[in-house]
Amino acid sequence: MSAKCCILIIMFKVEKEEMVNKTFRLPLNLVERLYTVAQNKGVSLNNLVRQCCEYALDNLDTSEK
């Protein structure tokens, strides 16, 4: 019996997420807290705010009141 060898090559595809610029007004103390966390975690402030918003929306209580 001959052994068959299969090689699967998965090509790396660079994807770019579409971004949009928006301006939001936030309390100074909140921005300072966000900035501190971003620095401590080694991410950009923009990246941290995006992650916080996604987390909040993904865990939003949608039950009716």
All heavy atoms as a GROMACS GRO file, in nm:
protein
  520
    1MET      N    1   0.084  -0.118   0.000
    1MET     CA    2   0.000   0.000   0.000
    1MET      C    3   0.088   0.124   0.000
    1MET      O    4   0.182   0.132   0.077
    1MET     CB    5  -0.085   0.002   0.126
    1MET     CG    6  -0.228  -0.023   0.098
    1MET     SD    7  -0.322   0.007   0.246
    1MET     CE    8  -0.438  -0.122   0.227
    2SER      N    9   0.050   0.219  -0.080
    2SER     CA   10   0.126   0.344  -0.080
    2SER      C   11   0.056   0.446   0.008
    2SER      O   12  -0.066   0.453   0.012
    2SER     CB   13   0.140   0.399  -0.223
    2SER     OG   14   0.014   0.435  -0.273
    3ALA      N   15   0.135   0.522   0.080
    3ALA     CA   16   0.079   0.625   0.167
    3ALA      C   17   0.055   0.751   0.085
    3ALA      O   18   0.141   0.794   0.011
    3ALA     CB   19   0.174   0.655   0.282
    4LYS      N   20  -0.063   0.805   0.097
    4LYS     CA   21  -0.095   0.929   0.026
    4LYS      C   22  -0.079   1.045   0.124
    4LYS      O   23  -0.121   1.036   0.238
    4LYS     CB   24  -0.237   0.928  -0.028
    4LYS     CG   25  -0.256   0.830  -0.141
    4LYS     CD   26  -0.392   0.846  -0.202
    4LYS     CE   27  -0.407   0.752  -0.319
    4LYS     NZ   28  -0.536   0.766  -0.382
    5CYS      N   29  -0.020   1.148   0.076
    5CYS     CA   30   0.003   1.266   0.160
    5CYS      C   31  -0.073   1.382   0.100
    5CYS      O   32  -0.061   1.410  -0.019
    5CYS     CB   33   0.152   1.297   0.166
    5CYS     SG   34   0.187   1.443   0.266
    6CYS      N   35  -0.151   1.445   0.180
    6CYS     CA   36  -0.225   1.562   0.135
    6CYS      C   37  -0.173   1.683   0.210
    6CYS      O   38  -0.156   1.681   0.331
    6CYS     CB   39  -0.374   1.548   0.163
    6CYS     SG   40  -0.450   1.415   0.070
    7ILE      N   41  -0.148   1.786   0.134
    7ILE     CA   42  -0.103   1.911   0.195
    7ILE      C   43  -0.211   2.015   0.175
    7ILE      O   44  -0.252   2.041   0.062
    7ILE     CB   45   0.030   1.959   0.133
    7ILE    CG1   46   0.139   1.855   0.157
    7ILE    CG2   47   0.069   2.094   0.190
    7ILE    CD1   48   0.270   1.886   0.088
    8LEU      N   49  -0.257   2.069   0.284
    8LEU     CA   50  -0.360   2.173   0.279
    8LEU      C   51  -0.292   2.306   0.306
    8LEU      O   52  -0.231   2.326   0.411
    8LEU     CB   53  -0.467   2.146   0.385
    8LEU     CG   54  -0.577   2.251   0.398
    8LEU    CD1   55  -0.657   2.263   0.269
    8LEU    CD2   56  -0.670   2.216   0.513
    9ILE      N   57  -0.303   2.395   0.211
    9ILE     CA   58  -0.245   2.528   0.227
    9ILE      C   59  -0.358   2.627   0.241
    9ILE      O   60  -0.444   2.636   0.155
    9ILE     CB   61  -0.156   2.565   0.106
    9ILE    CG1   62  -0.041   2.466   0.094
    9ILE    CG2   63  -0.106   2.708   0.119
    9ILE    CD1   64   0.045   2.486  -0.027
   10ILE      N   65  -0.357   2.694   0.353
   10ILE     CA   66  -0.458   2.797   0.377
   10ILE      C   67  -0.389   2.931   0.361
   10ILE      O   68  -0.294   2.961   0.432
   10ILE     CB   69  -0.520   2.783   0.518
   10ILE    CG1   70  -0.587   2.647   0.531
   10ILE    CG2   71  -0.619   2.896   0.543
   10ILE    CD1   72  -0.637   2.615   0.669
   11MET      N   73  -0.438   3.008   0.268
   11MET     CA   74  -0.376   3.136   0.239
   11MET      C   75  -0.423   3.239   0.343
   11MET      O   76  -0.540   3.242   0.382
   11MET     CB   77  -0.414   3.184   0.099
   11MET     CG   78  -0.366   3.091  -0.011
   11MET     SD   79  -0.188   3.070  -0.016
   11MET     CE   80  -0.136   3.231  -0.060
   12PHE      N   81  -0.330   3.320   0.386
   12PHE     CA   82  -0.360   3.428   0.479
   12PHE      C   83  -0.426   3.541   0.402
   12PHE      O   84  -0.377   3.583   0.297
   12PHE     CB   85  -0.230   3.478   0.544
   12PHE     CG   86  -0.249   3.596   0.635
   12PHE    CD1   87  -0.315   3.583   0.756
   12PHE    CD2   88  -0.202   3.720   0.598
   12PHE    CE1   89  -0.332   3.690   0.839
   12PHE    CE2   90  -0.219   3.829   0.681
   12PHE     CZ   91  -0.284   3.815   0.802
   13LYS      N   92  -0.538   3.588   0.451
   13LYS     CA   93  -0.611   3.696   0.385
   13LYS      C   94  -0.620   3.813   0.481
   13LYS      O   95  -0.674   3.800   0.591
   13LYS     CB   96  -0.751   3.649   0.345
   13LYS     CG   97  -0.828   3.752   0.268
   13LYS     CD   98  -0.962   3.698   0.223
   13LYS     CE   99  -1.039   3.806   0.149
   13LYS     NZ  100  -1.172   3.760   0.111
   14VAL      N  101  -0.567   3.924   0.439
   14VAL     CA  102  -0.572   4.045   0.520
   14VAL      C  103  -0.707   4.112   0.496
   14VAL      O  104  -0.744   4.139   0.382
   14VAL     CB  105  -0.458   4.142   0.484
   14VAL    CG1  106  -0.470   4.270   0.565
   14VAL    CG2  107  -0.324   4.076   0.507
   15GLU      N  108  -0.781   4.133   0.604
   15GLU     CA  109  -0.911   4.198   0.593
   15GLU      C  110  -0.908   4.330   0.666
   15GLU      O  111  -0.846   4.342   0.771
   15GLU     CB  112  -1.020   4.108   0.650
   15GLU     CG  113  -1.034   3.977   0.573
   15GLU     CD  114  -1.143   3.888   0.628
   15GLU    OE1  115  -1.215   3.929   0.720
   15GLU    OE2  116  -1.155   3.775   0.578
   16LYS      N  117  -0.973   4.427   0.610
   16LYS     CA  118  -0.979   4.559   0.671
   16LYS      C  119  -1.124   4.590   0.706
   16LYS      O  120  -1.210   4.590   0.620
   16LYS     CB  121  -0.923   4.665   0.576
   16LYS     CG  122  -0.917   4.801   0.638
   16LYS     CD  123  -0.850   4.902   0.548
   16LYS     CE  124  -0.846   5.036   0.618
   16LYS     NZ  125  -0.782   5.138   0.535
   17GLU      N  126  -1.145   4.615   0.835
   17GLU     CA  127  -1.280   4.648   0.881
   17GLU      C  128  -1.308   4.794   0.848
   17GLU      O  129  -1.224   4.882   0.867
   17GLU     CB  130  -1.288   4.627   1.032
   17GLU     CG  131  -1.426   4.643   1.088
   17GLU     CD  132  -1.433   4.607   1.236
   17GLU    OE1  133  -1.330   4.570   1.294
   17GLU    OE2  134  -1.542   4.617   1.291
   18GLU      N  135  -1.426   4.821   0.795
   18GLU     CA  136  -1.464   4.958   0.763
   18GLU      C  137  -1.484   5.037   0.892
   18GLU      O  138  -1.550   4.992   0.985
   18GLU     CB  139  -1.593   4.961   0.681
   18GLU     CG  140  -1.633   5.100   0.638
   18GLU     CD  141  -1.760   5.102   0.555
   18GLU    OE1  142  -1.818   4.995   0.528
   18GLU    OE2  143  -1.804   5.212   0.519
   19MET      N  144  -1.424   5.152   0.899
   19MET     CA  145  -1.434   5.238   1.017
   19MET      C  146  -1.498   5.370   0.978
   19MET      O  147  -1.493   5.411   0.862
   19MET     CB  148  -1.295   5.265   1.076
   19MET     CG  149  -1.224   5.142   1.126
   19MET     SD  150  -1.305   5.084   1.274
   19MET     CE  151  -1.184   4.969   1.334
   20VAL      N  152  -1.555   5.437   1.076
   20VAL     CA  153  -1.615   5.568   1.056
   20VAL      C  154  -1.576   5.655   1.175
   20VAL      O  155  -1.565   5.606   1.287
   20VAL     CB  156  -1.769   5.558   1.039
   20VAL    CG1  157  -1.834   5.500   1.163
   20VAL    CG2  158  -1.830   5.690   1.001
   21ASN      N  159  -1.553   5.781   1.152
   21ASN     CA  160  -1.521   5.875   1.260
   21ASN      C  161  -1.648   5.936   1.314
   21ASN      O  162  -1.734   5.981   1.238
   21ASN     CB  163  -1.429   5.986   1.210
   21ASN     CG  164  -1.290   5.938   1.181
   21ASN    OD1  165  -1.240   5.850   1.250
   21ASN    ND2  166  -1.228   5.992   1.080
   22LYS      N  167  -1.660   5.938   1.445
   22LYS     CA  168  -1.772   6.001   1.515
   22LYS      C  169  -1.718   6.077   1.634
   22LYS      O  170  -1.613   6.042   1.689
   22LYS     CB  171  -1.874   5.897   1.566
   22LYS     CG  172  -1.951   5.828   1.457
   22LYS     CD  173  -2.048   5.925   1.396
   22LYS     CE  174  -2.126   5.860   1.284
   22LYS     NZ  175  -2.206   5.955   1.213
   23THR      N  176  -1.787   6.178   1.676
   23THR     CA  177  -1.747   6.255   1.793
   23THR      C  178  -1.850   6.234   1.903
   23THR      O  179  -1.970   6.248   1.879
   23THR     CB  180  -1.738   6.405   1.759
   23THR    OG1  181  -1.643   6.422   1.654
   23THR    CG2  182  -1.697   6.486   1.880
   24PHE      N  183  -1.803   6.199   2.023
   24PHE     CA  184  -1.890   6.179   2.137
   24PHE      C  185  -1.839   6.264   2.252
   24PHE      O  186  -1.719   6.282   2.269
   24PHE     CB  187  -1.891   6.032   2.181
   24PHE     CG  188  -1.949   5.940   2.078
   24PHE    CD1  189  -1.867   5.873   1.989
   24PHE    CD2  190  -2.086   5.922   2.069
   24PHE    CE1  191  -1.920   5.789   1.892
   24PHE    CE2  192  -2.140   5.839   1.973
   24PHE     CZ  193  -2.056   5.772   1.884
   25ARG      N  194  -1.928   6.314   2.332
   25ARG     CA  195  -1.891   6.390   2.451
   25ARG      C  196  -1.901   6.296   2.570
   25ARG      O  197  -2.004   6.234   2.594
   25ARG     CB  198  -1.983   6.509   2.469
   25ARG     CG  199  -1.973   6.610   2.358
   25ARG     CD  200  -2.066   6.729   2.385
   25ARG     NE  201  -2.074   6.816   2.271
   25ARG     CZ  202  -1.987   6.912   2.241
   25ARG    NH1  203  -1.884   6.933   2.320
   25ARG    NH2  204  -2.003   6.988   2.136
   26LEU      N  205  -1.790   6.288   2.644
   26LEU     CA  206  -1.784   6.201   2.761
   26LEU      C  207  -1.734   6.281   2.879
   26LEU      O  208  -1.652   6.373   2.862
   26LEU     CB  209  -1.688   6.084   2.735
   26LEU     CG  210  -1.722   5.991   2.619
   26LEU    CD1  211  -1.607   5.895   2.593
   26LEU    CD2  212  -1.850   5.914   2.648
   27PRO      N  213  -1.777   6.247   3.000
   27PRO     CA  214  -1.728   6.317   3.118
   27PRO      C  215  -1.576   6.299   3.132
   27PRO      O  216  -1.522   6.192   3.102
   27PRO     CB  217  -1.800   6.249   3.235
   27PRO     CG  218  -1.916   6.178   3.174
   27PRO     CD  219  -1.876   6.144   3.034
   28LEU      N  220  -1.509   6.402   3.176
   28LEU     CA  221  -1.365   6.402   3.191
   28LEU      C  222  -1.316   6.285   3.276
   28LEU      O  223  -1.220   6.217   3.240
   28LEU     CB  224  -1.316   6.534   3.251
   28LEU     CG  225  -1.166   6.546   3.277
   28LEU    CD1  226  -1.087   6.527   3.149
   28LEU    CD2  227  -1.134   6.677   3.344
   29ASN      N  228  -1.383   6.259   3.388
   29ASN     CA  229  -1.338   6.150   3.476
   29ASN      C  230  -1.347   6.014   3.407
   29ASN      O  231  -1.263   5.927   3.429
   29ASN     CB  232  -1.412   6.149   3.610
   29ASN     CG  233  -1.558   6.116   3.595
   29ASN    OD1  234  -1.621   6.144   3.493
   29ASN    ND2  235  -1.616   6.059   3.699
   30LEU      N  236  -1.445   5.994   3.320
   30LEU     CA  237  -1.458   5.869   3.246
   30LEU      C  238  -1.344   5.856   3.145
   30LEU      O  239  -1.283   5.749   3.133
   30LEU     CB  240  -1.594   5.862   3.176
   30LEU     CG  241  -1.618   5.738   3.088
   30LEU    CD1  242  -1.605   5.609   3.169
   30LEU    CD2  243  -1.754   5.748   3.022
   31VAL      N  244  -1.314   5.963   3.075
   31VAL     CA  245  -1.205   5.960   2.977
   31VAL      C  246  -1.072   5.932   3.046
   31VAL      O  247  -0.991   5.853   2.997
   31VAL     CB  248  -1.198   6.092   2.898
   31VAL    CG1  249  -1.075   6.097   2.808
   31VAL    CG2  250  -1.325   6.112   2.815
   32GLU      N  251  -1.051   5.992   3.162
   32GLU     CA  252  -0.928   5.968   3.238
   32GLU      C  253  -0.916   5.821   3.280
   32GLU      O  254  -0.810   5.761   3.270
   32GLU     CB  255  -0.920   6.060   3.359
   32GLU     CG  256  -0.898   6.205   3.321
   32GLU     CD  257  -0.912   6.302   3.438
   32GLU    OE1  258  -0.975   6.264   3.541
   32GLU    OE2  259  -0.864   6.415   3.425
   33ARG      N  260  -1.028   5.764   3.325
   33ARG     CA  261  -1.028   5.623   3.364
   33ARG      C  262  -1.000   5.532   3.244
   33ARG      O  263  -0.922   5.437   3.253
   33ARG     CB  264  -1.161   5.586   3.428
   33ARG     CG  265  -1.182   5.647   3.566
   33ARG     CD  266  -1.322   5.628   3.620
   33ARG     NE  267  -1.359   5.487   3.627
   33ARG     CZ  268  -1.485   5.443   3.628
   33ARG    NH1  269  -1.586   5.529   3.623
   33ARG    NH2  270  -1.511   5.314   3.636
   34LEU      N  271  -1.066   5.563   3.132
   34LEU     CA  272  -1.045   5.484   3.010
   34LEU      C  273  -0.900   5.494   2.964
   34LEU      O  274  -0.838   5.394   2.926
   34LEU     CB  275  -1.138   5.531   2.899
   34LEU     CG  276  -1.286   5.495   2.916
   34LEU    CD1  277  -1.372   5.576   2.819
   34LEU    CD2  278  -1.308   5.346   2.896
   35TYR      N  279  -0.844   5.613   2.967
   35TYR     CA  280  -0.707   5.635   2.924
   35TYR      C  281  -0.610   5.555   3.011
   35TYR      O  282  -0.517   5.492   2.960
   35TYR     CB  283  -0.674   5.785   2.930
   35TYR     CG  284  -0.536   5.817   2.878
   35TYR    CD1  285  -0.509   5.815   2.741
   35TYR    CD2  286  -0.434   5.849   2.966
   35TYR    CE1  287  -0.382   5.844   2.694
   35TYR    CE2  288  -0.307   5.879   2.919
   35TYR     CZ  289  -0.281   5.876   2.782
   35TYR     OH  290  -0.156   5.904   2.736
   36THR      N  291  -0.633   5.554   3.142
   36THR     CA  292  -0.548   5.480   3.234
   36THR      C  293  -0.553   5.330   3.204
   36THR      O  294  -0.450   5.264   3.198
   36THR     CB  295  -0.589   5.506   3.380
   36THR    OG1  296  -0.575   5.646   3.407
   36THR    CG2  297  -0.506   5.426   3.478
   37VAL      N  298  -0.673   5.277   3.184
   37VAL     CA  299  -0.687   5.135   3.152
   37VAL      C  300  -0.618   5.103   3.020
   37VAL      O  301  -0.547   5.004   3.009
   37VAL     CB  302  -0.836   5.093   3.149
   37VAL    CG1  303  -0.852   4.951   3.095
   37VAL    CG2  304  -0.898   5.105   3.287
   38ALA      N  305  -0.639   5.187   2.920
   38ALA     CA  306  -0.577   5.165   2.789
   38ALA      C  307  -0.425   5.160   2.800
   38ALA      O  308  -0.360   5.071   2.743
   38ALA     CB  309  -0.621   5.273   2.690
   39GLN      N  310  -0.368   5.253   2.875
   39GLN     CA  311  -0.223   5.255   2.894
   39GLN      C  312  -0.175   5.129   2.966
   39GLN      O  313  -0.076   5.067   2.927
   39GLN     CB  314  -0.180   5.378   2.974
   39GLN     CG  315  -0.175   5.504   2.893
   39GLN     CD  316  -0.113   5.618   2.975
   39GLN    OE1  317  -0.144   5.633   3.093
   39GLN    NE2  318  -0.027   5.694   2.911
   40ASN      N  319  -0.246   5.090   3.072
   40ASN     CA  320  -0.207   4.972   3.150
   40ASN      C  321  -0.218   4.843   3.069
   40ASN      O  322  -0.143   4.748   3.093
   40ASN     CB  323  -0.291   4.961   3.276
   40ASN     CG  324  -0.258   5.069   3.377
   40ASN    OD1  325  -0.151   5.128   3.374
   40ASN    ND2  326  -0.351   5.096   3.467
   41LYS      N  327  -0.311   4.838   2.976
   41LYS     CA  328  -0.332   4.717   2.895
   41LYS      C  329  -0.255   4.721   2.764
   41LYS      O  330  -0.254   4.624   2.689
   41LYS     CB  331  -0.482   4.698   2.865
   41LYS     CG  332  -0.566   4.672   2.988
   41LYS     CD  333  -0.528   4.540   3.052
   41LYS     CE  334  -0.618   4.509   3.171
   41LYS     NZ  335  -0.585   4.381   3.233
   42GLY      N  336  -0.193   4.835   2.732
   42GLY     CA  337  -0.114   4.845   2.610
   42GLY      C  338  -0.195   4.849   2.482
   42GLY      O  339  -0.153   4.798   2.379
   43VAL      N  340  -0.313   4.908   2.490
   43VAL     CA  341  -0.398   4.925   2.371
   43VAL      C  342  -0.428   5.073   2.353
   43VAL      O  343  -0.413   5.152   2.445
   43VAL     CB  344  -0.529   4.844   2.381
   43VAL    CG1  345  -0.502   4.695   2.393
   43VAL    CG2  346  -0.615   4.891   2.497
   44SER      N  347  -0.476   5.107   2.235
   44SER     CA  348  -0.513   5.245   2.211
   44SER      C  349  -0.644   5.277   2.283
   44SER      O  350  -0.725   5.188   2.311
   44SER     CB  351  -0.530   5.272   2.061
   44SER     OG  352  -0.644   5.204   2.011
   45LEU      N  353  -0.663   5.403   2.313
   45LEU     CA  354  -0.788   5.447   2.375
   45LEU      C  355  -0.905   5.413   2.285
   45LEU      O  356  -1.010   5.366   2.330
   45LEU     CB  357  -0.782   5.598   2.404
   45LEU     CG  358  -0.905   5.659   2.470
   45LEU    CD1  359  -0.933   5.593   2.605
   45LEU    CD2  360  -0.887   5.809   2.487
   46ASN      N  361  -0.889   5.434   2.155
   46ASN     CA  362  -0.995   5.403   2.058
   46ASN      C  363  -1.031   5.255   2.064
   46ASN      O  364  -1.149   5.219   2.065
   46ASN     CB  365  -0.948   5.441   1.918
   46ASN     CG  366  -1.059   5.430   1.817
   46ASN    OD1  367  -1.152   5.509   1.818
   46ASN    ND2  368  -1.049   5.334   1.728
   47ASN      N  369  -0.930   5.169   2.068
   47ASN     CA  370  -0.954   5.026   2.073
   47ASN      C  371  -1.029   4.987   2.200
   47ASN      O  372  -1.122   4.906   2.197
   47ASN     CB  373  -0.821   4.951   2.063
   47ASN     CG  374  -0.836   4.802   2.054
   47ASN    OD1  375  -0.878   4.738   2.150
   47ASN    ND2  376  -0.800   4.747   1.940
   48LEU      N  377  -0.989   5.043   2.313
   48LEU     CA  378  -1.056   5.013   2.440
   48LEU      C  379  -1.202   5.058   2.438
   48LEU      O  380  -1.291   4.984   2.479
   48LEU     CB  381  -0.983   5.080   2.557
   48LEU     CG  382  -1.049   5.060   2.693
   48LEU    CD1  383  -1.051   4.913   2.734
   48LEU    CD2  384  -0.981   5.145   2.799
   49VAL      N  385  -1.228   5.178   2.389
   49VAL     CA  386  -1.366   5.229   2.383
   49VAL      C  387  -1.451   5.139   2.294
   49VAL      O  388  -1.565   5.105   2.327
   49VAL     CB  389  -1.369   5.376   2.337
   49VAL    CG1  390  -1.511   5.421   2.308
   49VAL    CG2  391  -1.303   5.466   2.441
   50ARG      N  392  -1.396   5.096   2.180
   50ARG     CA  393  -1.469   5.006   2.090
   50ARG      C  394  -1.504   4.876   2.161
   50ARG      O  395  -1.617   4.828   2.155
   50ARG     CB  396  -1.386   4.978   1.965
   50ARG     CG  397  -1.457   4.884   1.866
   50ARG     CD  398  -1.367   4.843   1.751
   50ARG     NE  399  -1.243   4.782   1.795
   50ARG     CZ  400  -1.232   4.654   1.834
   50ARG    NH1  401  -1.339   4.576   1.840
   50ARG    NH2  402  -1.115   4.605   1.870
   51GLN      N  403  -1.406   4.819   2.231
   51GLN     CA  404  -1.430   4.693   2.302
   51GLN      C  405  -1.533   4.710   2.413
   51GLN      O  406  -1.618   4.622   2.433
   51GLN     CB  407  -1.299   4.639   2.360
   51GLN     CG  408  -1.204   4.587   2.254
   51GLN     CD  409  -1.082   4.525   2.316
   51GLN    OE1  410  -1.093   4.432   2.396
   51GLN    NE2  411  -0.964   4.576   2.282
   52CYS      N  412  -1.527   4.821   2.484
   52CYS     CA  413  -1.624   4.847   2.591
   52CYS      C  414  -1.765   4.858   2.534
   52CYS      O  415  -1.861   4.803   2.590
   52CYS     CB  416  -1.589   4.976   2.666
   52CYS     SG  417  -1.445   4.963   2.773
   53CYS      N  418  -1.779   4.928   2.423
   53CYS     CA  419  -1.911   4.944   2.359
   53CYS      C  420  -1.964   4.810   2.310
   53CYS      O  421  -2.082   4.778   2.331
   53CYS     CB  422  -1.903   5.043   2.243
   53CYS     SG  423  -1.877   5.214   2.293
   54GLU      N  424  -1.877   4.730   2.246
   54GLU     CA  425  -1.920   4.599   2.198
   54GLU      C  426  -1.964   4.510   2.314
   54GLU      O  427  -2.066   4.442   2.307
   54GLU     CB  428  -1.809   4.531   2.118
   54GLU     CG  429  -1.789   4.594   1.982
   54GLU     CD  430  -1.676   4.530   1.903
   54GLU    OE1  431  -1.603   4.445   1.959
   54GLU    OE2  432  -1.660   4.566   1.786
   55TYR      N  433  -1.888   4.511   2.422
   55TYR     CA  434  -1.922   4.430   2.539
   55TYR      C  435  -2.056   4.474   2.597
   55TYR      O  436  -2.142   4.391   2.629
   55TYR     CB  437  -1.813   4.439   2.645
   55TYR     CG  438  -1.844   4.358   2.769
   55TYR    CD1  439  -1.816   4.223   2.774
   55TYR    CD2  440  -1.904   4.417   2.880
   55TYR    CE1  441  -1.845   4.147   2.886
   55TYR    CE2  442  -1.934   4.342   2.993
   55TYR     CZ  443  -1.905   4.209   2.995
   55TYR     OH  444  -1.937   4.134   3.106
   56ALA      N  445  -2.074   4.606   2.611
   56ALA     CA  446  -2.200   4.657   2.667
   56ALA      C  447  -2.319   4.618   2.580
   56ALA      O  448  -2.423   4.576   2.632
   56ALA     CB  449  -2.192   4.809   2.681
   57LEU      N  450  -2.305   4.630   2.450
   57LEU     CA  451  -2.416   4.596   2.360
   57LEU      C  452  -2.443   4.446   2.358
   57LEU      O  453  -2.558   4.403   2.354
   57LEU     CB  454  -2.387   4.647   2.219
   57LEU     CG  455  -2.391   4.798   2.202
   57LEU    CD1  456  -2.345   4.838   2.063
   57LEU    CD2  457  -2.531   4.852   2.230
   58ASP      N  458  -2.336   4.365   2.361
   58ASP     CA  459  -2.352   4.219   2.360
   58ASP      C  460  -2.416   4.170   2.490
   58ASP      O  461  -2.477   4.062   2.493
   58ASP     CB  462  -2.217   4.150   2.343
   58ASP     CG  463  -2.162   4.165   2.202
   58ASP    OD1  464  -2.238   4.206   2.111
   58ASP    OD2  465  -2.042   4.137   2.184
   59ASN      N  466  -2.404   4.246   2.598
   59ASN     CA  467  -2.457   4.203   2.729
   59ASN      C  468  -2.571   4.291   2.777
   59ASN      O  469  -2.602   4.293   2.896
   59ASN     CB  470  -2.343   4.202   2.831
   59ASN     CG  471  -2.240   4.097   2.796
   59ASN    OD1  472  -2.262   3.979   2.818
   59ASN    ND2  473  -2.130   4.138   2.734
   60LEU      N  474  -2.633   4.362   2.687
   60LEU     CA  475  -2.743   4.452   2.718
   60LEU      C  476  -2.867   4.373   2.759
   60LEU      O  477  -2.903   4.274   2.693
   60LEU     CB  478  -2.774   4.539   2.597
   60LEU     CG  479  -2.882   4.646   2.612
   60LEU    CD1  480  -2.837   4.752   2.714
   60LEU    CD2  481  -2.907   4.712   2.477
   61ASP      N  482  -2.930   4.414   2.867
   61ASP     CA  483  -3.055   4.351   2.910
   61ASP      C  484  -3.166   4.399   2.817
   61ASP      O  485  -3.202   4.516   2.815
   61ASP     CB  486  -3.086   4.392   3.055
   61ASP     CG  487  -3.211   4.326   3.109
   61ASP    OD1  488  -3.274   4.243   3.036
   61ASP    OD2  489  -3.248   4.356   3.222
   62THR      N  490  -3.216   4.308   2.736
   62THR     CA  491  -3.319   4.344   2.638
   62THR      C  492  -3.461   4.309   2.685
   62THR      O  493  -3.555   4.323   2.609
   62THR     CB  494  -3.291   4.274   2.504
   62THR    OG1  495  -3.287   4.132   2.526
   62THR    CG2  496  -3.161   4.322   2.443
   63SER      N  497  -3.473   4.264   2.809
   63SER     CA  498  -3.606   4.234   2.860
   63SER      C  499  -3.685   4.364   2.876
   63SER      O  500  -3.629   4.468   2.912
   63SER     CB  501  -3.598   4.160   2.994
   63SER     OG  502  -3.534   4.240   3.091
   64GLU      N  503  -3.814   4.354   2.849
   64GLU     CA  504  -3.898   4.474   2.859
   64GLU      C  505  -3.925   4.508   3.004
   64GLU      O  506  -3.937   4.421   3.088
   64GLU     CB  507  -4.029   4.451   2.784
   64GLU     CG  508  -4.008   4.440   2.635
   64GLU     CD  509  -4.140   4.435   2.561
   64GLU    OE1  510  -4.238   4.497   2.608
   64GLU    OE2  511  -4.145   4.370   2.457
   65LYS      N  512  -3.937   4.635   3.031
   65LYS     CA  513  -3.964   4.679   3.168
   65LYS      C  514  -4.104   4.727   3.181
   65LYS      O  515  -4.167   4.776   3.097
   65LYS     CB  516  -3.866   4.791   3.206
   65LYS     CG  517  -3.726   4.738   3.211
   65LYS     CD  518  -3.630   4.843   3.259
   65LYS     CE  519  -3.492   4.780   3.267
   65LYS     NZ  520  -3.400   4.855   3.342
   0.00000   0.00000   0.00000
